[in-house]
């Protein structure tokens, strides 16, 4: 039987005013799962990601990575096996560094990060050219451009490539296309799907786009009031419609 890569057990988060955001949530994430995560505002989606990444402590319950209890592990240590792409294209990249320098820095995730220009060899630049070309937005022509000068779509594509440059044990996609126009969003989603499948990544993706939730991934979960109210995969997921999903969007 396949073992879970990550497991949340009775995960609960209660804020000081007494509001429970995650409510005894249980979730097993298996190798190569690509899980789309849906839910209304306040359902607990971002809290779920913050708990997994270590940016928010559990009030009760536990979280495991490959059978090891990491409930108390600091967020910085989790970066050795976890990567996250945020909604804001400005997060996750160094604006004054070039695209190539950002990619080089990403290769050092989980280790001491130092950067020396001499490490940007012609071989590296060729590798980065071929890598960025897969995103389909001309990012390959901006390798020597400061990241702060990129378009939002290019910068988000770079954030995604940086998050996956060293294969993470779990990739968290936190509404990573929400700030983009429809065409750029579709472009990045197609590239995301390609990279996740080809590199056999395990990923969770928060989205408010019902079509994307149904189109991408092998598994879909819906959160409501801090609980998972729907968890379907493969053929069962394929049989769902947008109308079916809307029935779960209640407060």
Order of alpha helices (4+ residues) and beta strands (2+ residues): beta-beta-beta-alpha-beta-beta-alpha-beta-alpha-alpha-alpha-beta-alpha-beta-alpha-beta-beta-alpha-alpha
